[in-house]
Amino acid sequence: MTTRRDLLKAGALVSAAAFVPRAAFAQGSTAEPRVFAPAVGNWRSFQITTTVEILKPAGQVQAWLPVASFSNPDWFRPGANSWTTNARTAKLVRDPHSGADMLHLVWAEGETAPKVDLVSRATTRDWSVDLSRPAKPAALSAEERHRNTAATDLIPTDGIVKATSDKIVAGKAAELEKVRAIFEWIVENTYRNAATRGCGIGDIAALLKSGDLGGKCADLNALFVGLVRAQGIPARDVYGLRVVPSRFGYKSLGANSEVVTKAQHCRAEVYLSEFGWTPMDPADVRKVVLEEPPGKLALDDPKVVAARKALFGAWEGNWFAYNTAHDVALPGFEGPRLGFLMYPQAVSAGGPLDCLDPDTFKYTIRAAEIAV
């Protein structure tokens, strides 16, 4: 466990780091969008600070904070984690089933003000795959292919999911054609529902059976991933956090304040045999439709058209990745598995705290770009 003195020492090492000024957030949130066309860019480093406080502790309190266990050398490199806390124990742990890494804290019974400050770093960049030029990517191992085509508790690949996927790709033979057809189907047939709590649940069979294809990123991108997996093509959700504004001026596609407590977002990657892992984000196309000023844009609006084109094969590196985990078991807790791990989690004598209510289960996440 890192002591407060150790963290202060670490802070001294960062004193030369250049943090993004507040003005950058203001500019990013108001700039007129220009063509959204991310290309392979320079590496940028970010630091996020997560502060968790348990306001009404009862019995033994535990908490689990996600940290970056995801790595893709093309566009994301996880960095160091350090923390200060009054917990009795605090250590980095991994759920062996899902592969999710997290900081696990246990407070002594009777602790009246459980608290932790977690500082995490990572380096990322804009990423784009030229889908007009097939390459020779490294092949997936049998284990990787199985993991990224398998069904999960909330993402089945049979039943209504398989039937829907087969209908979408009917007449398509090539792998890329099938994936593009599924991407376009998501954009055309789903919608972003502003009333959905958090990022959604991601129960895709229930979503399809309801006939109401509204939700947020954990619903819409999970549906995309499930429909792709139903064709035997590897795909994965990548769960993370928007950390800074969009350099392209899209207010809806960036964090427009240094406080990013509610800026969670999941993206998707598909493994194409001729291109390797390829970034895609149909849910963000629907986010642009609903939220990009002046709001409720048509699909043929230039802002939507640009995002729709770019987000099939590219995305902007203004985002911090945690993991690709599903069916996550929290070490030290006998409760049900989580569909995914993207928010801080905590339990007390009364059971799990509501991770989507950071005012009651108090946590704050702040982000800054740093020079290292």
N, C-alpha and C positions, 0 to 999 in steps of 0.2 A: 504493500500500500504506500502510495506517495504521501509524504507529510506536507503540511503547509509550507514548511521551510524549503523542501525540495521543489515544490511548485513555484515558489518565489524565485528560486535559483533558475528554474526553467524560464520563468518570465524574463529574467535578466538577459538570457540568451536571445530572447525574441525582441529585445529592446531596439535592435537595429531593423526589425521587420517593419515594412511599410504597410499599414492597415488602410483599407479602402476608406476614404473620408465619407462622412455622412452625405455630403453633396452628391456623391456618386449615386446614392440610392434615390435621392430626389430627382436627379436627372434621368435615371433609368426608368422611373415610374411615370414620367410625363413625356418623354421623347416620342415623336411621331415614328411609328414603325416603318422600317425600311425592309427591303427584301430579306426574308428569313431564309438564309442559305448558309448554314454552318459548313465549314470546311476544316480539314485537319489543321489544328492551330497550335499555338505555343502552350506549354504547360503552365498552369496557375495553381498556387497553393492556397488552401483555405483552412481556417481554424473554427471549430464550433465549440461552444461552451454550453453545456447542459447543466442546469441547476435544478435539483429536485428537493422539495421540502414536503414532509408528511405533516399536515396541519392537525390531524386528529388521530394520533397513533393509539393503537389498542393491541395489547398483547405483543407478540413478536412481529416486528415489521421487516419485510424483505422488499427489495427492489431490483429490477433488471433494466439496464440501460443499453440499447443497441450501440455497438461500435462497428467499424468497417471490417468485415471479413471478406468482402468482395474485392477481387482484383482482376483487372483486364489490362495487360501491358500496353494495349493500344490507346487507352484513354483514361484509366483510373489506377492510382497507386495509393493504397492506404498508408497512413503514417502512424505516429506514436500517440499513445493515450496516457494521460496522467490525471490524478484526482486528489481531492481533499475531502474528508468526511469524518463524521463522528460515529460511523458504524463500527460495530465490534469486529466484523470481518468485511473485507472488500477485495475481490479478485476477478480477473478476467477468466471467463469460462466459455465453453463451447457446448452447444447441444449436439451430441454426436449424430443424431438422426438427421437433423436439418442442416447442420454445419454453421448455424448462426452463432456469432460471437457476441458476448455481452459482458458488461460489468455487473457482477452479482454482489449485492450488499445485504448484510444481516445486522440489524441493530439489537442491542440488548433490550430485554423486556424492561419497561419502565423508562426508557429514553423518551424524554418529553418533546424533543425537537429534532427528529431524524432529518439529516440533510447531507447532500453530496453535491460537489461541483466536479464535473467531468470535462476535461479539455481533450478534444480529438482533432487530429490533423490528417489531411490527405492532399494529393496532387492530382489534378485532372486537366482535361483539355477538350476543345471541340473535336468531334469525331465524325467522319463521313466515309462511306464506302461507295466507290464508283461501281454501280451495278451494271454498267455497260462494258466493263472490262473484267471478265472472269480471271481469277487468280488460282493459286495452289495453296490454300490454307492448310495448316496442320490438321490432321484428322482427329476427331474426338475419340477418346478411349471408349471402350464398351461400357464402362461404368458411367462416364459423363453422358453418353448418348441415352442410356437407360434413365438416369436421373432427370434428364431434360425432356423426356418424352412420356414419363410416367404420370399416372393420375395421382391427385392429392385429395385430401378430404373435401376441399371446396372446388377443385378443378378436375372433375371426371373427364374421361376421354371416350366414354361409350354413351349409350342411350341417346338422349336428345342432343347432346353435344356432338357426337359422331354423326348423327343424322343431319344436323344443321351444317356441319362442316362439309359433309359429302355433297349436300345440295349446293353450297356456295361454290365449290371447286369443280362442279360437274363440267366436263368438256375440257378441263385444264390438265395437261400432261406434265409440264415442266414444274419443277419445285418452286422456282421463282414466280411463275404464273399463279400457282396455288396460293402462295403467301400474299402476293399482291391482291388477289381476289378477296381474301379474307380481310386484309387491311381495309380495302375500299368498302367492303360490306359493313365493317364496324363503323366507319365514318358516315356511311349513308343511312344506317338503320338504328344507331344508338343515339343517345343524347346525354349531355351532362346535366344532372339534376342537382340544383343548388341546395335542395333540402336534405340531401344525403349527409349523414353524420360522418365527420372525418373524411377519409378517402374511400369509404365504402367497406363492404364485407368481403366481396369476391366470391360469393356463392353463385357460380355461373349456371348450374343446372336450374336452380330456382329462378334465376333471372330469365332464362329462356322460357321456362314453363309459364312464367307470369305473363309473357307477351309484352311487358312494359320494360323496354331495354334502356332504362335510365339509371344513372349512377355516377360515380366518380372514378378516378384512375384505377383504384384497386378492384373495381368492378369491370370497367371497360377493357383495360389492358389484360386482366385475368381472362376475360372472355376471349380476347384475341389469342392469348397464349394457349388456352385450352383448345380452341378451334384449330390452331396450327398443330399442336401435339396430336390431335385426333387424326391427322394425316401422317403421323409417324415422323414429323419434322421436329427436330429439337428447338425448343423455345423456352424462355425464362422471363419471369418478372424480376426486375431489379428495384429493390425498395430503398428509398433514400429521402433526400431533403433538398429543396431549392435553397441556395445560399446567397446569391447576389442577383442583381437585375440582369435582364437580357441585354446583351450588347446590341441587339437588333431593334431595341425599343419596344418590344412586345411586353406590355404590362402584365399580361396573363401568364407569361412564360418565365417569370423570374420572381425573386424575392425583392420586394420594394421597400424593405426596412431591414435594419440589422437584427431585429427581433424576428426569428423564423420559427417560433413555437408551433405555429399551425401551417407550416409550409411543406409538410410531408408530401411526397409524390413518388409514384412508382412508374418506371419505364419498362420497356420490353426489348429483348434481344432475340433474334432468330438465327440459328446456325444454318447457313446456306452452304452446301457442299463446295460451291465454286467461289465463295467469298468469305467464309468464316463467320464469326459472330457479327451480326449486322444490327445496328440500332434502329428501333422503330417505336413510334408513340402515337397510335391513333387516338388515345384518350386526350392527348393535348390538342389535337385538331379540334375535337369537340369543345375543349376548354376555350380555345380561341373563338369559336362560334358564339359561345354564351357570354364570355367575359371581356373579350377585347373591346375597348371603347370604339364606338358608343354602345356596344352590347347587342346581343341577339343578331349576329351577322348572318347573312345568307351564305350558302356554301360556295357561291360564285364570287363572293367578295374577294378582292385581291389579297387581303391579309390572310384569309382562310386558304385560298388557292396556294399561296406561297408556303404556308405551314404544312399543308397537306402534301405538297411535293417534297419538301425538305425532310419531313419526319418519317418518310419511308427510305431509310438509309443513312440518316444523319441526325445529330442533335447537338445542342450547345452544352459546353462544359461548365455551366454555372450551377452545378448540382453535386451533392455529396452522396455517394452510394454506401449503403449498409450491407445488404446481403441479397441473396436470391432464395431465401429459405421459405419453406411452407411446412405446415404441421409442426410448429415449434413447441418443444417441451421446455419449460423454464426449470433449470436445475434447482433442486431443493424444494420444489412445489409439486404437490400431487394432483393439482387441478387439471382441467382439460387443456389440450394443446391449442396453441394460437394458430389461426390461419396464416398469419405472417407476423413478422416483428419489425415494426417501423416506428413505434412510439415507446417512451418509457413505460414500464410496467411496475406495479407494486401491489402487495397484499398485506393485510393486517388481520387481526383476530376476526374481523367481520367478513373477510374474503377479499377478492380482487377489488382494487380501486378503479374508477372509471378513467381510463387513459385518454379519453376524448373530452375530459372536463378538466383542463389544466388549472382552472380557478379553484376547484375543490381539491383535486389531487395536484398540488401546485408544482408546476415545472415551467421553466423558461429556457429557451434555446436561442443563443445569439451566434451570429456568423460574421466572419471578417475575412477578407482576402489578405494574405501576408506574403512578404518577400523573404525567401530563405536562402 
